[in-house]
Amino acid sequence: MNKKRRQYTREYKVEAVRLVTEGGQSTAQVARDLDIGANVLQRWKKQFTEDPAHSFPGQGRLKPDDEELRKLRLENARLRQERDIF
């Protein structure tokens, strides 16, 4: 039986992290209450703490800095190909 991977909205993740950071509950307790893994909640907490404004960008989306880096790498590869043609 295939277990479908659950997806959570940004708002859900932020609220879960808030329960741990401001709610006075342990990570393990909040994880049990929400029926998610404690390691998942700990990872969300770390991501949110490192960059609250750009954490959890969503499926297929990148943080602005990562998106810029991706575009620059693509442009670099294109310019190398053009250079190699000449």
C-alpha positions as CSV (number, residue, x, y, z in Angstrom):
1,M,0.0,0.0,0.0
2,N,1.4,3.4,-1.0
3,K,1.3,6.0,1.6
4,K,0.6,9.4,0.1
5,R,2.9,12.2,1.2
6,R,1.0,14.9,3.1
7,Q,1.4,18.5,2.1
8,Y,1.0,21.4,4.4
9,T,0.4,25.1,3.7
10,R,2.7,27.8,4.8
11,E,0.2,29.0,7.3
12,Y,-0.1,25.6,8.8
13,K,3.6,25.3,9.3
14,V,3.9,28.8,10.7
15,E,1.2,28.1,13.2
16,A,2.8,24.8,14.2
17,V,6.1,26.6,14.8
18,R,4.3,29.3,16.8
19,L,2.7,26.7,19.1
20,V,6.2,25.5,19.9
21,T,7.9,28.9,20.2
22,E,5.2,30.9,21.8
23,G,2.8,28.3,23.2
24,G,5.0,26.9,25.8
25,Q,4.6,23.3,24.6
26,S,7.4,21.0,23.7
27,T,8.1,20.1,20.1
28,A,7.3,16.5,20.8
29,Q,3.9,17.4,22.3
30,V,2.9,19.7,19.5
31,A,4.0,17.1,16.9
32,R,1.8,14.4,18.6
33,D,-1.2,16.8,18.8
34,L,-0.8,17.6,15.1
35,D,0.0,14.0,14.1
36,I,3.3,14.9,12.4
37,G,6.8,13.7,13.1
38,A,8.8,15.6,15.7
39,N,11.7,15.7,13.3
40,V,9.5,17.4,10.7
41,L,8.3,20.0,13.2
42,Q,11.9,20.6,14.3
43,R,13.0,21.1,10.7
44,W,10.1,23.6,10.2
45,K,11.2,25.5,13.3
46,K,14.8,25.7,12.1
47,Q,13.7,26.9,8.6
48,F,11.4,29.5,10.1
49,T,14.0,30.7,12.6
50,E,16.7,31.1,9.9
51,D,14.5,33.1,7.5
52,P,11.0,34.0,8.7
53,A,10.0,36.1,5.7
54,H,11.0,33.5,3.1
55,S,10.5,30.2,4.8
56,F,8.2,27.6,3.2
57,P,8.1,29.2,-0.3
58,G,5.8,26.4,-1.6
59,Q,6.1,23.5,-3.9
60,G,8.2,24.3,-7.0
61,R,9.1,27.8,-5.7
62,L,12.4,29.0,-4.5
63,K,13.5,31.7,-2.1
64,P,14.4,34.9,-3.9
65,D,18.1,34.4,-3.5
66,D,17.9,30.8,-4.7
67,E,15.9,31.8,-7.7
68,E,18.4,34.5,-8.6
69,L,21.2,32.0,-8.3
70,R,19.3,29.5,-10.5
71,K,18.8,32.2,-13.2
72,L,22.5,33.2,-13.0
73,R,23.7,29.6,-13.4
74,L,21.4,29.1,-16.4
75,E,22.7,32.3,-18.0
76,N,26.3,31.3,-17.3
77,A,25.7,27.9,-19.0
78,R,24.1,29.6,-22.0
79,L,27.0,32.1,-22.3
80,R,29.6,29.2,-22.1
81,Q,27.8,27.4,-24.9
82,E,27.8,30.6,-27.0
83,R,31.5,31.1,-26.3
84,D,32.3,27.5,-27.2
85,I,30.5,27.9,-30.6
86,F,32.8,30.7,-31.6
